Amino acid sequence: MKRIAVLRCEGHQLSDDTKECLGYLSRAGIPAHLGKEQPGHGILRVEGHNRVIKRACRILEVCGFQVTDLPPLRSM
C-alpha cells in the first residue's frame, strides 16, 4: 500500500483536512484509508499503482491541499 502525506494547513485541524481528503478520494473511486497521523502531516494509505497515486495527489492539489507521496511501508 502506498502513502500520501497531507500537510498541515495554517488555521485548519489536520485530522479534519485528512478526513476531507479521504472523502475526495473515495468520491473519485480511489481506494484509500486513514493512516496514523505524524507530526505536521496526516497519512492516507492508498491502494494502487503509481498512476493511481499521482492521480490521487492531483485531485487533492486541485481541491486546495498540499500533499506529497511517500514511499510504501515495508512488510515485516
Stockholm file with secondary structure:
# STOCKHOLM 1.0

chainA/1-76         MKRIAVLRCEGHQLSDDTKECLGYLSRAGIPAHLGKEQPGHGILRVEGHNRVIKRACRILEVCGFQVTDLPPLRSM
#=GR chainA/1-76 SS CEEEEEECCTTSCHHHHHHHHHHHHHHTTCCEEECCCBTTEEEEEECSCHHHHHHHHHHHHHTTCCEEEECCCCCC
#=GC SS_cons        CEEEEEECCTTSCHHHHHHHHHHHHHHTTCCEEECCCBTTEEEEEECSCHHHHHHHHHHHHHTTCCEEEECCCCCC
//
